[in-house]
């Protein structure tokens, strides 16, 4: 499900789409531990106000944004306003069955 901000550029929308796809594939991989999927879901449910200007270095998320941007990153803004972060966590959430994690 596309969940863009109205003011995002085409590039930000493309980043969201790439990270959404990567998050869905990562969550759907049978080798991905359920605890890690739950961790990403928890990241996605946290309120941006409680994080302030937090960054996350969670490897699957950073790897997805690195692959999508072609830039060598070590962290990603942990904010729903960031298209990479939001795309990845939305992809994980969309790929995860509601009854599995009580979404």
The first five atom37 places (N, CA, C, CB, O) and aatype in JSON, in Angstrom:
{
  "aatype": [20, 20, 20, 20, 20, 20, 20, 20, 20, 20, 20, 20, 20, 20, 20, 20, 20, 20, 20, 20, 20, 20, 20, 20, 20, 20, 20, 20, 20, 20, 20, 20, 20, 20, 20, 20, 20, 20, 20, 20, 20, 20, 20, 20, 20, 20, 20, 20, 20, 20, 20, 20, 20, 20, 20, 20, 20, 20, 20, 20, 20, 20, 20, 20, 20, 20, 20, 20, 20, 20, 20, 20, 20, 20, 20, 20, 20, 20, 20, 20, 20, 20, 20, 20, 20, 20, 20, 20, 20, 20, 20, 20, 20, 20, 20, 20, 20, 20, 20, 20, 20, 20, 20],
  "atom_mask": [
    [1, 1, 1, 1, 1],
    [1, 1, 1, 1, 1],
    [1, 1, 1, 1, 1],
    [1, 1, 1, 1, 1],
    [1, 1, 1, 1, 1],
    [1, 1, 1, 1, 1],
    [1, 1, 1, 1, 1],
    [1, 1, 1, 1, 1],
    [1, 1, 1, 1, 1],
    [1, 1, 1, 1, 1],
    [1, 1, 1, 1, 1],
    [1, 1, 1, 1, 1],
    [1, 1, 1, 1, 1],
    [1, 1, 1, 1, 1],
    [1, 1, 1, 1, 1],
    [1, 1, 1, 1, 1],
    [1, 1, 1, 1, 1],
    [1, 1, 1, 1, 1],
    [1, 1, 1, 1, 1],
    [1, 1, 1, 1, 1],
    [1, 1, 1, 1, 1],
    [1, 1, 1, 1, 1],
    [1, 1, 1, 1, 1],
    [1, 1, 1, 1, 1],
    [1, 1, 1, 1, 1],
    [1, 1, 1, 1, 1],
    [1, 1, 1, 1, 1],
    [1, 1, 1, 1, 1],
    [1, 1, 1, 1, 1],
    [1, 1, 1, 1, 1],
    [1, 1, 1, 1, 1],
    [1, 1, 1, 1, 1],
    [1, 1, 1, 1, 1],
    [1, 1, 1, 1, 1],
    [1, 1, 1, 1, 1],
    [1, 1, 1, 1, 1],
    [1, 1, 1, 1, 1],
    [1, 1, 1, 1, 1],
    [1, 1, 1, 1, 1],
    [1, 1, 1, 1, 1],
    [1, 1, 1, 1, 1],
    [1, 1, 1, 1, 1],
    [1, 1, 1, 1, 1],
    [1, 1, 1, 1, 1],
    [1, 1, 1, 1, 1],
    [1, 1, 1, 1, 1],
    [1, 1, 1, 1, 1],
    [1, 1, 1, 1, 1],
    [1, 1, 1, 1, 1],
    [1, 1, 1, 1, 1],
    [1, 1, 1, 1, 1],
    [1, 1, 1, 1, 1],
    [1, 1, 1, 1, 1],
    [1, 1, 1, 1, 1],
    [1, 1, 1, 1, 1],
    [1, 1, 1, 1, 1],
    [1, 1, 1, 1, 1],
    [1, 1, 1, 1, 1],
    [1, 1, 1, 1, 1],
    [1, 1, 1, 1, 1],
    [1, 1, 1, 1, 1],
    [1, 1, 1, 1, 1],
    [1, 1, 1, 1, 1],
    [1, 1, 1, 1, 1],
    [1, 1, 1, 1, 1],
    [1, 1, 1, 1, 1],
    [1, 1, 1, 1, 1],
    [1, 1, 1, 1, 1],
    [1, 1, 1, 1, 1],
    [1, 1, 1, 1, 1],
    [1, 1, 1, 1, 1],
    [1, 1, 1, 1, 1],
    [1, 1, 1, 1, 1],
    [1, 1, 1, 1, 1],
    [1, 1, 1, 1, 1],
    [1, 1, 1, 1, 1],
    [1, 1, 1, 1, 1],
    [1, 1, 1, 1, 1],
    [1, 1, 1, 1, 1],
    [1, 1, 1, 1, 1],
    [1, 1, 1, 1, 1],
    [1, 1, 1, 1, 1],
    [1, 1, 1, 1, 1],
    [1, 1, 1, 1, 1],
    [1, 1, 1, 1, 1],
    [1, 1, 1, 1, 1],
    [1, 1, 1, 1, 1],
    [1, 1, 1, 1, 1],
    [1, 1, 1, 1, 1],
    [1, 1, 1, 1, 1],
    [1, 1, 1, 1, 1],
    [1, 1, 1, 1, 1],
    [1, 1, 1, 1, 1],
    [1, 1, 1, 1, 1],
    [1, 1, 1, 1, 1],
    [1, 1, 1, 1, 1],
    [1, 1, 1, 1, 1],
    [1, 1, 1, 1, 1],
    [1, 1, 1, 1, 1],
    [1, 1, 1, 1, 1],
    [1, 1, 1, 1, 1],
    [1, 1, 1, 1, 1],
    [1, 1, 1, 1, 1]
  ],
  "atom_positions": [
    [[0.85, -1.17, 0.0], [0.0, 0.0, 0.0], [0.89, 1.23, 0.0], [-0.96, 0.0, 1.22], [1.75, 1.38, 0.87]],
    [[0.69, 2.11, -0.96], [1.48, 3.33, -1.03], [1.02, 4.3, 0.05], [1.37, 3.98, -2.42], [-0.18, 4.54, 0.21]],
    [[1.97, 4.83, 0.76], [1.67, 5.75, 1.85], [2.63, 6.93, 1.77], [1.78, 5.04, 3.23], [3.49, 7.11, 2.62]],
    [[2.45, 7.74, 0.72], [3.34, 8.86, 0.48], [2.88, 10.11, 1.24], [3.42, 9.16, -1.01], [1.7, 10.28, 1.53]],
    [[3.86, 10.97, 1.55], [3.52, 12.32, 1.99], [3.2, 13.13, 0.74], [4.7, 12.98, 2.82], [3.8, 12.92, -0.31]],
    [[2.26, 14.05, 0.85], [1.85, 14.84, -0.3], [2.98, 15.66, -0.9], [0.73, 15.75, 0.08], [2.99, 15.91, -2.11]],
    [[3.92, 16.08, -0.08], [4.99, 16.95, -0.57], [6.26, 16.2, -0.99], [5.34, 17.95, 0.5], [7.27, 16.84, -1.28]],
    [[6.23, 14.88, -1.04], [7.39, 14.12, -1.47], [7.64, 14.3, -2.96], [7.22, 12.64, -1.15], [6.71, 14.43, -3.75]],
    [[8.91, 14.31, -3.32], [9.31, 14.37, -4.72], [9.17, 12.98, -5.34], [10.77, 14.9, -4.87], [8.93, 12.0, -4.64]],
    [[9.32, 12.91, -6.65], [9.28, 11.61, -7.32], [10.41, 10.72, -6.81], [9.4, 11.79, -8.84], [10.23, 9.51, -6.67]],
    [[11.57, 11.31, -6.52], [12.69, 10.53, -5.99], [12.39, 9.94, -4.62], [13.92, 11.4, -5.91], [12.75, 8.8, -4.34]],
    [[11.72, 10.72, -3.78], [11.36, 10.21, -2.45], [10.32, 9.11, -2.57], [10.83, 11.34, -1.56], [10.36, 8.14, -1.81]],
    [[9.39, 9.25, -3.5], [8.39, 8.2, -3.72], [9.06, 6.91, -4.23], [7.31, 8.68, -4.72], [8.68, 5.81, -3.83]],
    [[10.03, 7.06, -5.11], [10.75, 5.9, -5.63], [11.53, 5.21, -4.5], [11.7, 6.32, -6.77], [11.58, 3.99, -4.43]],
    [[12.15, 6.01, -3.62], [12.86, 5.45, -2.47], [11.9, 4.68, -1.58], [13.57, 6.56, -1.66], [12.2, 3.56, -1.14]],
    [[10.73, 5.27, -1.3], [9.7, 4.59, -0.5], [9.35, 3.25, -1.15], [8.43, 5.47, -0.36], [9.32, 2.22, -0.48]],
    [[9.09, 3.27, -2.46], [8.68, 2.05, -3.17], [9.75, 0.96, -3.09], [8.37, 2.36, -4.63], [9.44, -0.2, -2.83]],
    [[11.02, 1.34, -3.31], [12.1, 0.36, -3.25], [12.24, -0.22, -1.85], [13.42, 1.01, -3.69], [12.42, -1.43, -1.69]],
    [[12.16, 0.63, -0.84], [12.3, 0.16, 0.53], [11.08, -0.65, 0.97], [12.51, 1.34, 1.48], [11.21, -1.59, 1.75]],
    [[9.91, -0.29, 0.47], [8.7, -1.06, 0.76], [8.85, -2.48, 0.21], [7.44, -0.37, 0.14], [8.55, -3.45, 0.9]],
    [[9.32, -2.59, -1.03], [9.54, -3.9, -1.63], [10.57, -4.69, -0.82], [9.99, -3.75, -3.09], [10.37, -5.87, -0.53]],
    [[11.68, -4.04, -0.46], [12.73, -4.72, 0.3], [12.22, -5.17, 1.67], [13.94, -3.8, 0.47], [12.54, -6.27, 2.11]],
    [[11.44, -4.33, 2.34], [10.89, -4.71, 3.64], [9.95, -5.89, 3.54], [10.16, -3.53, 4.26], [9.98, -6.79, 4.39]],
    [[9.13, -5.9, 2.5], [8.22, -7.03, 2.31], [8.95, -8.32, 2.02], [7.27, -6.74, 1.18], [8.59, -9.37, 2.55]],
    [[9.99, -8.24, 1.18], [10.77, -9.43, 0.87], [11.51, -9.93, 2.11], [11.77, -9.15, -0.25], [11.58, -11.13, 2.37]],
    [[12.07, -8.99, 2.88], [12.8, -9.37, 4.09], [11.86, -10.05, 5.09], [13.46, -8.14, 4.72], [12.2, -11.09, 5.65]],
    [[10.69, -9.46, 5.31], [9.75, -10.04, 6.27], [9.19, -11.37, 5.79], [8.6, -9.07, 6.52], [8.88, -12.25, 6.61]],
    [[9.07, -11.54, 4.47], [8.53, -12.78, 3.92], [9.55, -13.89, 3.79], [7.95, -12.51, 2.6], [9.18, -15.03, 3.5]],
    [[10.81, -13.59, 4.02], [11.86, -14.6, 3.93], [11.75, -15.54, 5.12], [13.27, -13.93, 3.87], [11.78, -15.09, 6.27]],
    [[11.62, -16.84, 4.87], [11.48, -17.78, 5.99], [12.69, -17.81, 6.92], [11.23, -19.16, 5.46], [12.58, -18.28, 8.06]],
    [[13.84, -17.32, 6.46], [15.04, -17.3, 7.31], [15.09, -16.08, 8.22], [16.28, -17.34, 6.45], [15.97, -15.99, 9.08]],
    [[14.17, -15.13, 8.04], [14.15, -13.95, 8.9], [13.49, -14.32, 10.23], [13.39, -12.77, 8.21], [12.33, -14.74, 10.24]],
    [[14.2, -14.17, 11.34], [13.63, -14.51, 12.65], [12.41, -13.64, 12.98], [14.69, -14.36, 13.75], [12.39, -12.44, 12.7]],
    [[11.4, -14.25, 13.56], [10.19, -13.51, 13.91], [10.46, -12.4, 14.89], [9.14, -14.46, 14.48], [9.77, -11.38, 14.88]],
    [[11.47, -12.57, 15.76], [11.81, -11.51, 16.72], [12.29, -10.26, 15.99], [12.89, -12.0, 17.7], [12.01, -9.14, 16.43]],
    [[13.0, -10.44, 14.89], [13.48, -9.29, 14.12], [12.33, -8.6, 13.39], [14.55, -9.72, 13.12], [12.28, -7.37, 13.31]],
    [[11.4, -9.39, 12.87], [10.22, -8.8, 12.24], [9.45, -7.99, 13.27], [9.3, -9.91, 11.61], [9.01, -6.88, 12.99]],
    [[9.28, -8.55, 14.46], [8.58, -7.83, 15.52], [9.32, -6.55, 15.88], [8.41, -8.72, 16.76], [8.68, -5.53, 16.15]],
    [[10.64, -6.58, 15.89], [11.43, -5.38, 16.2], [11.13, -4.26, 15.2], [12.94, -5.71, 16.19], [10.95, -3.11, 15.59]],
    [[11.08, -4.59, 13.92], [10.78, -3.58, 12.89], [9.36, -3.07, 13.05], [10.99, -4.16, 11.47], [9.11, -1.87, 12.89]],
    [[8.42, -3.95, 13.35], [7.05, -3.51, 13.57], [6.99, -2.56, 14.75], [6.12, -4.73, 13.81], [6.28, -1.55, 14.7]],
    [[7.72, -2.87, 15.81], [7.78, -1.98, 16.97], [8.39, -0.63, 16.59], [8.6, -2.62, 18.1], [7.9, 0.41, 17.04]],
    [[9.44, -0.63, 15.78], [10.04, 0.62, 15.31], [8.99, 1.46, 14.57], [11.25, 0.34, 14.4], [8.89, 2.67, 14.76]],
    [[8.22, 0.79, 13.73], [7.22, 1.48, 12.94], [6.06, 2.02, 13.75], [6.69, 0.57, 11.9], [5.41, 2.98, 13.35]],
    [[5.8, 1.41, 14.89], [4.68, 1.86, 15.72], [5.07, 2.95, 16.71], [4.1, 0.69, 16.46], [4.2, 3.58, 17.31]],
    [[6.37, 3.16, 16.9], [6.82, 4.19, 17.84], [6.45, 5.57, 17.3], [8.36, 4.09, 18.08], [6.45, 5.81, 16.09]],
    [[6.15, 6.45, 18.2], [5.75, 7.82, 17.86], [6.98, 8.65, 17.51], [4.97, 8.47, 19.03], [7.97, 8.64, 18.25]],
    [[6.93, 9.37, 16.39], [8.06, 10.21, 15.98], [8.45, 11.22, 17.06], [7.73, 10.94, 14.69], [9.63, 11.51, 17.23]],
    [[7.48, 11.74, 17.78], [7.78, 12.74, 18.82], [8.64, 12.17, 19.93], [6.49, 13.29, 19.4], [9.43, 12.89, 20.54]],
    [[8.49, 10.89, 20.22], [9.28, 10.28, 21.29], [10.71, 9.99, 20.85], [8.61, 9.0, 21.76], [11.59, 9.75, 21.68]],
    [[10.95, 10.01, 19.55], [12.28, 9.71, 19.03], [13.1, 10.95, 18.76], [12.16, 8.91, 17.77], [14.32, 10.86, 18.6]],
    [[12.47, 12.1, 18.7], [13.15, 13.37, 18.36], [13.85, 13.2, 17.02], [14.17, 13.79, 19.47], [13.2, 12.89, 16.03]],
    [[15.15, 13.41, 16.98], [15.91, 13.29, 15.73], [16.72, 12.0, 15.72], [16.84, 14.5, 15.55], [17.88, 11.99, 15.3]],
    [[16.11, 10.92, 16.16], [16.82, 9.65, 16.29], [17.17, 9.06, 14.93], [15.97, 8.66, 17.08], [16.49, 9.28, 13.93]],
    [[18.24, 8.32, 14.95], [18.69, 7.56, 13.79], [18.7, 6.09, 14.21], [20.11, 8.03, 13.27], [18.85, 5.78, 15.4]],
    [[18.54, 5.21, 13.25], [18.64, 3.79, 13.56], [19.7, 3.17, 12.66], [17.28, 3.08, 13.38], [19.83, 3.53, 11.49]],
    [[20.44, 2.24, 13.22], [21.45, 1.54, 12.43], [21.06, 0.07, 12.25], [22.83, 1.65, 13.11], [21.92, -0.79, 12.05]],
    [[19.75, -0.21, 12.32], [19.27, -1.58, 12.18], [19.67, -2.11, 10.79], [17.71, -1.64, 12.39], [19.21, -1.58, 9.78]],
    [[20.5, -3.15, 10.73], [21.11, -3.58, 9.47], [20.16, -3.84, 8.3], [21.87, -4.79, 9.72], [20.44, -3.33, 7.21]],
    [[19.05, -4.58, 8.44], [18.21, -4.8, 7.27], [17.63, -3.49, 6.7], [17.07, -5.75, 7.62], [17.51, -3.34, 5.48]],
    [[17.28, -2.57, 7.57], [16.75, -1.28, 7.13], [17.83, -0.45, 6.44], [16.17, -0.5, 8.33], [17.6, 0.09, 5.36]],
    [[19.0, -0.35, 7.06], [20.1, 0.41, 6.47], [20.51, -0.21, 5.13], [21.32, 0.45, 7.44], [20.78, 0.51, 4.17]],
    [[20.55, -1.54, 5.06], [20.9, -2.21, 3.81], [19.89, -1.9, 2.71], [21.0, -3.72, 4.03], [20.27, -1.68, 1.56]],
    [[18.61, -1.88, 3.05], [17.57, -1.58, 2.06], [17.71, -0.16, 1.53], [16.17, -1.78, 2.67], [17.61, 0.06, 0.32]],
    [[17.93, 0.79, 2.41], [18.06, 2.19, 1.99], [19.37, 2.38, 1.21], [18.02, 3.14, 3.21], [19.4, 3.12, 0.23]],
    [[20.43, 1.7, 1.63], [21.69, 1.77, 0.91], [21.53, 1.24, -0.51], [22.78, 0.97, 1.65], [22.01, 1.86, -1.46]],
    [[20.86, 0.11, -0.65], [20.63, -0.47, -1.98], [19.76, 0.44, -2.84], [19.98, -1.86, -1.85], [20.01, 0.59, -4.03]],
    [[18.75, 1.05, -2.24], [17.83, 1.9, -3.0], [18.47, 3.22, -3.43], [16.6, 2.18, -2.17], [18.16, 3.74, -4.49]],
    [[19.36, 3.75, -2.6], [19.96, 5.04, -2.9], [21.31, 4.94, -3.6], [20.12, 5.84, -1.64], [21.74, 5.87, -4.27]],
    [[21.98, 3.8, -3.43], [23.31, 3.65, -3.97], [24.37, 4.37, -3.14], [23.35, 4.15, -5.37], [25.53, 4.46, -3.55]],
    [[23.97, 4.89, -1.99], [24.89, 5.58, -1.08], [25.29, 4.64, 0.05], [24.25, 6.88, -0.52], [24.48, 3.82, 0.48]],
    [[26.51, 4.76, 0.52], [26.98, 3.94, 1.63], [26.54, 4.59, 2.94], [28.53, 3.75, 1.58], [27.14, 5.59, 3.36]],
    [[25.52, 4.05, 3.56], [24.96, 4.62, 4.79], [25.29, 3.77, 6.0], [23.45, 4.77, 4.66], [25.51, 2.56, 5.89]],
    [[25.33, 4.42, 7.15], [25.53, 3.68, 8.4], [24.31, 3.79, 9.3], [26.76, 4.19, 9.13], [24.19, 3.04, 10.27]],
    [[23.4, 4.71, 8.98], [22.16, 4.85, 9.75], [21.11, 5.53, 8.87], [22.4, 5.66, 11.06], [21.41, 6.09, 7.82]],
    [[19.88, 5.46, 9.35], [18.72, 6.02, 8.65], [17.9, 6.79, 9.67], [17.86, 4.89, 7.96], [17.76, 6.35, 10.81]],
    [[17.33, 7.95, 9.3], [16.46, 8.66, 10.24], [15.29, 7.76, 10.64], [15.94, 9.98, 9.61], [14.61, 7.19, 9.78]],
    [[15.06, 7.64, 11.92], [13.95, 6.82, 12.44], [12.71, 7.7, 12.53], [14.3, 6.19, 13.84], [12.26, 8.07, 13.61]],
    [[12.18, 8.04, 11.36], [11.05, 8.96, 11.3], [10.1, 8.53, 10.2], [11.54, 10.4, 11.05], [10.51, 8.1, 9.12]],
    [[8.82, 8.66, 10.49], [7.81, 8.34, 9.47], [7.81, 9.36, 8.34], [6.43, 8.28, 10.11], [7.14, 9.15, 7.33]],
    [[8.53, 10.44, 8.49], [8.65, 11.43, 7.42], [9.76, 11.07, 6.44], [8.89, 12.82, 8.0], [9.86, 11.65, 5.36]],
    [[10.61, 10.11, 6.83], [11.69, 9.65, 5.97], [11.16, 8.54, 5.06], [12.9, 9.16, 6.81], [10.67, 7.52, 5.56]],
    [[11.25, 8.7, 3.74], [10.67, 7.7, 2.85], [11.33, 6.33, 2.93], [10.75, 8.18, 1.44], [10.66, 5.32, 2.73]],
    [[12.63, 6.26, 3.23], [13.29, 4.97, 3.36], [12.8, 4.21, 4.57], [14.79, 5.15, 3.43], [12.46, 3.03, 4.49]],
    [[12.78, 4.89, 5.71], [12.31, 4.27, 6.95], [10.85, 3.83, 6.8], [12.46, 5.26, 8.14], [10.5, 2.68, 7.07]],
    [[10.01, 4.77, 6.37], [8.58, 4.44, 6.29], [8.3, 3.37, 5.25], [7.78, 5.7, 5.96], [7.45, 2.51, 5.47]],
    [[9.01, 3.4, 4.13], [8.81, 2.37, 3.12], [9.13, 0.99, 3.65], [9.64, 2.65, 1.9], [8.38, 0.04, 3.44]],
    [[10.27, 0.88, 4.35], [10.68, -0.42, 4.87], [9.7, -0.95, 5.91], [12.08, -0.33, 5.48], [9.26, -2.09, 5.82]],
    [[9.36, -0.12, 6.89], [8.47, -0.62, 7.95], [7.07, -0.88, 7.4], [8.41, 0.39, 9.11], [6.41, -1.82, 7.85]],
    [[6.6, -0.08, 6.45], [5.31, -0.36, 5.82], [5.35, -1.67, 5.05], [4.89, 0.78, 4.9], [4.39, -2.44, 5.07]],
    [[6.47, -1.93, 4.36], [6.61, -3.19, 3.62], [6.6, -4.39, 4.55], [7.89, -3.17, 2.82], [5.99, -5.41, 4.25]],
    [[7.28, -4.26, 5.68], [7.28, -5.34, 6.67], [5.87, -5.55, 7.19], [8.24, -5.03, 7.84], [5.39, -6.69, 7.25]],
    [[5.21, -4.48, 7.55], [3.85, -4.58, 8.09], [2.9, -5.18, 7.06], [3.35, -3.2, 8.54], [2.08, -6.04, 7.4]],
    [[2.99, -4.75, 5.82], [2.1, -5.27, 4.78], [2.35, -6.73, 4.47], [2.24, -4.46, 3.51], [1.42, -7.44, 4.07]],
    [[3.58, -7.2, 4.65], [3.92, -8.59, 4.34], [3.64, -9.54, 5.5], [5.36, -8.69, 3.95], [3.74, -10.76, 5.35]],
    [[3.3, -8.98, 6.64], [3.12, -9.79, 7.85], [1.64, -10.0, 8.12], [3.8, -9.11, 9.06], [0.85, -9.06, 8.12]],
    [[1.29, -11.24, 8.34], [-0.12, -11.57, 8.62], [-0.55, -10.93, 9.94], [-0.32, -13.1, 8.68], [0.17, -11.0, 10.94]],
    [[-1.72, -10.31, 9.92], [-2.24, -9.63, 11.12], [-2.32, -10.56, 12.33], [-3.61, -9.05, 10.83], [-2.01, -10.16, 13.45]],
    [[-2.75, -11.78, 12.1], [-2.92, -12.68, 13.23], [-1.6, -13.14, 13.84], [-3.73, -13.87, 12.81], [-1.58, -13.64, 14.97]],
    [[-0.5, -13.0, 13.1], [0.79, -13.42, 13.61], [1.31, -12.46, 14.66], [1.8, -13.53, 12.47], [1.81, -12.89, 15.71]],
    [[1.2, -11.17, 14.4], [1.78, -10.19, 15.3], [0.73, -9.29, 15.95], [2.78, -9.35, 14.56], [1.07, -8.3, 16.61]],
    [[-0.53, -9.61, 15.77], [-1.59, -8.82, 16.41], [-1.66, -7.4, 15.92], [-1.4, -8.81, 17.89], [-1.94, -6.49, 16.69]],
    [[-1.41, -7.2, 14.63], [-1.46, -5.85, 14.06], [-2.89, -5.37, 13.92], [-0.77, -5.82, 12.7], [-3.12, -4.25, 13.46]]
  ]
}
